[in-house]
Amino acid sequence: MRPLSRRHRFSFGAARTTARRLGAAFALLAGAFALPAAAHAAIRVPVDTFTLPNGLKVIVHEDHSVPVVAVNMWYHVGSGDERPGRTGFAHLFEHIMFMGSQHVPTGRFDQLLESAGAENNGSTNGDRTNYYEDGPANALPLMLWLDSDRMGHLLPEITPDKVDLQRGVVKNERRQRYENAPYGLAQENIAARLYPAEHPYHWTTIGSMVDLDAASIDDVRGFFQKYYEPNNATLVIAGDVTTADAKRLVTAAFGDVQAGAPVARPAVPAFALPADVVATLEDHVQLPRLYLAYHTVKAFAPDDAALDALCTILATGKSSRLYRRLVYETQVASQVAAFQNGARLDGALQVIATAKPGHTLRELQKMIDEEIARIAATPPTAREMERMVNLAESDALAGLEHMGGNGGVANQLNFYSDFAGTPDFYEQDLDRYRRLTPADVQRVAKQYVANAHRVVLSVVPAGKKDLAVGGEARP
């Protein structure tokens, strides 16, 4: 999976990141990547790891270039751990975790951090929920104490009044980001058609209004007791701290939090989309938009990197094939994008294009299908492959510019630890792209896209269903 600076996608919680440069180390790496591929300097983000007796895994990355520190806690629970009829819990808890715990009254969490010069936020997706604090190194004991109090002492504060308040906040967020946002319901419609009804990715992270209303206080407390345990979490501390100090502070803050029962997750059965699914969604939009979605593979599966490379060649940057043809040459589209969304359990590739005034989604679909067929028939050029690798390397370097936030080093270490099994996976991740051949990209284009069933969703202005595409034949 490409580093998160380019990829993770559709998560909630706005990131209020504090930019932290890695100074001379980044400058050296940037210079190294300007050299030919054979002479590149390897990215190394050294870490130390330890695990408390209660099962909390801790990853420490020392960087003493500036006196700041990032704390990033991943709870290994996301909307993919929910079940039909009880969706939206993971995202609801992202909000509840900021409502105050037994020793931190409501509102004091932010106040204490801000008074120390620190900031915090969180985000949720299908696979995990993360909470992070960024600030001066001397605020680290405070950050850890706040996180430990809401891990070990939140349950008494999960009251009907607080749950109802946050339920209302989440419902309002759903209205703002989904129901009242242009094209906001597209991904929900795609997920429901691409994945079977019992699949963990069949629903979106926000959940449904009906399910949010149906959640009882016992449902919410049970969700917390099952998933918000130290043995279902990983804590990253990155920045101006020593491993010895981190271990002492983490032990003091979290050592008395009791472990929970191991989380058992059922295997997700394999499936294949049995036929093309064509759908139309009327929305309050000015321009029609086309979505093509294909079932692919999960993160770090053998074909994940090749599918990601395919998306880069198709639609990343002004020299990509779809941008050049649809936006620049023919000017039938105002924008086009493609991405391989390899997640923990499964994956999907999407191509999205918005028609310019005077042009139709049929034009867009025809040209997109022609470009996909072309790359399935003839492998990409050496120049396209080189550009793809260069973009992957520059993305990795860009992620090193920030220690904290939802896309910096601390979060990336958590991501690699969870998805790849080791925190410092930067170089191995990049090697997946460097090893790709043009034939690899051609093969996945043919196997997963050109010759595969797909979801075709047209989002059109209200009352203009005639602008939607149908089941047009592919080249």
N, C-alpha and C positions, 0 to 999 in steps of 0.2 A: 504494500500500500504506500502510495506516495506520501511524503510528510504532510502533516495536517495543515500546513500553510496553504495548501492547494485543495485539500480534500475535505474534511468532515464539515459540512453539508447538513442542512436541515436539523440543526440542534437549537435548543432554546436557551434563553438567557444571554442578554447582550454582554459582550466582553468589554469590561473597562480595564484594559491592560495598561501596565506600566512598562514602557520600553526600557530594556536593559541591554546594552551592547556588551559583547564579549571582548571588546577592545582589540589588543594586538593579535590575539589568537584568531579572531575573525578575519582581520586584515591579511594575515598570513595565508589562511585558507582561501580567501577570495583570490589572492595572487596565484595560489597554487592551481586553482581551477581555471585560470586563464591559460594554462599550459595545455599541450596536447593530452588526450585522455590517458595515454600510457604513463604520463609523468605526474598525474594528479596526486595531491597530498590527501591522505586518508583523513576523514573526519573522525575524531575520537572525543567522546564526552565521558570521561572516566567517572565511575560511580562506585559507591560502597553500598552493600545491602545488608540488612539484618531483619529478623522477625521477632517480635515480642512473644512471650508465652501465650498470650491470648489470640495469636494468629495475625496480628497486624503486621503487614509487610512494609518495610521502610526502605526507601532508596535515597541516597544522599549524593549530590553532586557539588563538589567544592569549586567555587570560582570567587577568588578574592580581589578581582579587578576593581569592583566598586562595592561599597558597604550596603548592599541590598540583598534581600532573600525572598524567594518565592516558595510558598507552601501550596501543594496541589494534592488534594485527596480525591481518589477515585473510589466510589462505591460501585461494585460490580453488579449493578442493577439498572436496567433501562426499560423502555416500553416493550422490548422483546420478552421481558419476564412477566408481563401481564397476561391476562386471559380474556377471551371474549366476554363482554358484559361488565368487565371491570378494567377498562382502559383508562389511561391518563394518570395513574397513581404515581409513576416515577416522576413525572413533571410536577404533579401536585406537591410531592415531597420536596422537590427543589425549593419551592416557596415556603413550605412549612419549616424547613430547616433554618430559615432566617427569622422565624417568629419568636425567638427567645427560648432558652432552655432553663433548667431548674435554678441555675445560679446566675443567669444572664437575662434580665427582664427584657421584654419586647422593646426593640429599638436600641438597646444598649450595645448590641453586637456591632452595628455600624459605627455608633458613637465612639466606642472604645478604640476601634481600629483607626478611625479618622483622626482621633486625638493623638494617636501615635504616628501619624503620617502614612498610614497604610490604607489599602483599599481591598475590596473583595467582590466576588460574584460567583456564579455557578452556571452550569449548562447541563442539558439532558439530551440523550439521543436513544436510539434503540438498544444500545449495548451497555451504557454506563451513565452514571450521574457524577459530575465532578464539582468540587467546591474549592476555591482558591483564594489566597490572600497574597498580596505583594506589598512590600514596604521596606523600611530600613531594617538592617540586621538586628538592631537592638529590640525590635518588636516581635522577634521570633517566639519568645516565651508566651507572649500574649496570644499570638496567632494559634499556637498549639493548644493552649488552655481553652480557648474558645471552641476550637474544633473538637476537643475531647469532651467538653461539656455537652455539646449537642449530640455527640455519639453516645455517650454513656448516661445522659440525664435529660433527654428530650421527652421521653415517654410520659412523665407526669404532666407535661405542658401541652400534650396533644388533647385538647379539649374540644367539645362540639363547637364552641364559639370561634375558636381559632381555625378549625377545619372549615367551617362555613365561610369565614372571611376569605381564606385563601382559595376555597372552591370558587367563590365569586370572582376573585382576581384572575384565576386561570380561565374561567368562562369568558371574562372580558377580553383576555389575551387571545382566546380562540376567535372571538368576534373580530378583533383588530387585525390579527395576522392571517386568518383563514377566510372567514365568511365575508368580511368587508374589505379585504385587500384584493387588488387586481390579480387574477390568476391564483388566488390564495388557496383554492380548493383543488387545484390540479394534482398535487402530489398525493393527497388523500384519495382521490379518485384512481390514480395510477396504482397505488399500493393495494387497494381493494380488488383491482382487476388482475394485477400481476401475480400476487401471492394467494394461495388457497386460504379459505376462511379460518382455519386453525393455525396458520403459520404466524410466528411471532412478528413478522413485518407486514402483516395484512392491515394493520392500523397504524396511524401516525402517533407521534410522541404526545401531542396535545390531548389526545383522547376525545371522546364524543361528549356532547352535552348530556345525553341520557345517562351515560355511564358515570359522569361526574356527579350528577344529581343522585344517582342510586348508591353511591359510596357511603357506607355507614361508618360511624366512629370506630366500630370494631374492625371493619375492613381496613381502615387506615392504620390503626394501631398494630394490627397483625402484619401488615406490609412492612412497617418499620421494624418490628421484632424479627422478622424473617431475614431482611436484607441489610439493615443498617447495623451490622455487627463488625467488630474489628477483624474477624477472620474472613470477612467478605469485602475488605477494603485494602487499598494500597496508598501509602503516603509518600510523596516525593518532596524533599527539601533541597532546593537548589540555590546556590549563591554563596554569600560570605559567611560560611559556617564550616566548622570542622566536623568530621564524622563523630569524634568523641563527644563534642558538645551536643550534636544532634541526638545521639543515643541517650545521653543523660536527660535532655529535655523531653524527648519523646517518652522515655520510660516514666518520668515523673508525671507527665500529663495523661498518658493513656494506660499506664500499667495496671490501674485498678478497674479498668473497663472489662467486664466479663465477656468471654467468647460466647458466641451463639452456636446453634446447631449448624452443621455443614449444609450448604445450599445444594440441593439436588436439582439438576436441570435435565429434563427429558431430551433425547435426541430429536432433531428436526428431520422428518422424513424427506427424502429427495423427491422432487417433482419436476415436471416439465409442462410448460404452457401448451395445452393440446391444440390450440388454433389461434389465429389472429383474433384480437378483441378490438373492436372499433367502437368508440364512444364519443359523444359530444357533450360539452358542458357550456351552457350559456352563462355569461358573467357580465358584470358592469365594467367592460373594457372597451377601448377604442379600436384596438387592432387584434385580429385573430392570431392565435399562437398554436403551433403544432408541437406535440410531444410524442416521441417514439421511444418506447421502453422495452428492453430485452432482458430476460432472465440470464444471469451470467454465473459468476463464482464468488465465493467469499474472499475476504482479505487474506493475502499471502498464499492463496491457492496457486498452483503452478501457472495458470493463465491470467492471474490478476494483473501482473505488471504489463503483459502484452496487450491486454484490453485497455489499460490506462494509457499505454503508448499509442494505441489506435485512436483514442479520444484526442490526445494531444495533436496528432498528425491531422485529424479531421477538423478540429475546431478550436485549438488554442492559439491565439495570436492572429495577427493580420495576414501572415503568410500561410496559415493553415488552409486546407483544401476547401472546406465549406465556407469559411469567411471570405476567402478570395473569390469564390464563384458566386455565392448568394448575396454577400454584402457589397463587395467591391465591383465585380465585373458586371453582373446582371442587375444588381440593386433591387432584388425582389424581397430581401429581408433586411430588417433594421438591426437584428442581432441573431447570433447563433452560438450554441454552446453544446458541448458533449462531455460526459463524465462517466467513469466507471466507479460505481459506489459499492466497493467491496466492504462488507461489514463482517461482524463476527460469525454469523450463521449462514449468510447467503449474500448474493450480490445482484446488482442490476446496472445495466448501462442505459443511459438516456441521451437522446439528441433532442434539442429544443431550439425552435426557430420562430421568430415573430415576423409576420408579413408586413411589408411596407404598404402604405395606402396605394390602392390601385392594383395590388397583386394578391394572389390567392394562395391558400394553403396547399392546393393541388400542385401549384408550381413548385412550392418549397419541397413538398414530399417527393416529387419526381426528381428534382435535382439532388436531394439528399440521397435517395435510393441509387441514383446513378453513380454518385461518388463512392458510396459504400460498395457497390458492385465493382467499380473500377479497382479499388484497393484489394478486393477479394480476388480479382482476376490477375492483378499485377502487383507485386510487392512494392512497398514504399522505396523511395530512393535513399541512397547513402546520406545525402544531405538532410533529408527529413529525419532519418534516424539520429544523425548527429545533433540536430536541433532539439529533438526530443530528450536526449541525454543531457544536453546543456541546460534545458529547462528544469529537469529533475534535480540537477546539481545546484542550480541557482535557487530553487525552492528550499532545498535542504539548508543552504547557507542563510537564506532569509529567515528561516526558523530559528537560527542561532542568534539573531539580533535581539531577541527578547527572552528574558529569563522566565517571566511569569505570564499571567493571563491565560486565555484559553487556547493559545497557539504557540506558546513559547517553549523553551527547553524543558521546563518542569512537566508540562502537560505531555510533551512528546515522549519523554522518558516513561511516563505512566502508560501512554499508548503502546509503545514498543514492548514494555514489560508484559502488558496484558495480551496483546495480539501476537507478538513474535516470540515471547518467552524470555526475552532479555532486554534490559533497558537501553543499553548503548548499541543500537542496531542501525545507526545512521549509514555506516559504510556498507553493511550487508544489504540494506534496503536499496541503496543506489546501485549496487552490483547487479541487482535484478534487472535493472534497465540497461546497464552497460552490456550485459550478456545477450540481450535480445538481438535477433537477426531479422532482416526484412521478411524472411519466410515465416517467422513466428507471428508477426503482426498480420500478414496476409492470411495465415491459417485461422486466427481467432476472428478476423473479420468475416471470413466465410462461415465458420462453425457457429458463432454466437449471434451474428447480426444479419448478414446477407441472406442466409438460408434458414433463419430461425423465425419461429412465431413471435409475435410482439403485441404490445398494447399500443394502439394508435388513438391518441386523445386530441380532439380539436377543442380549444377554448375560443368561443366566438362571442361577439356582442349580443346582448339579449335581443331575442326576436329575429336573429339572423342565422338560423341553423343551416341555411343553404350554403353558408361559407365553409362548412365542415367538409373534411375529406371522408371518403367511404372506404371500401375495400379495394382500392386501386391496385392493379397488378404491379409487381416489382420487375425491374429489368432482368 
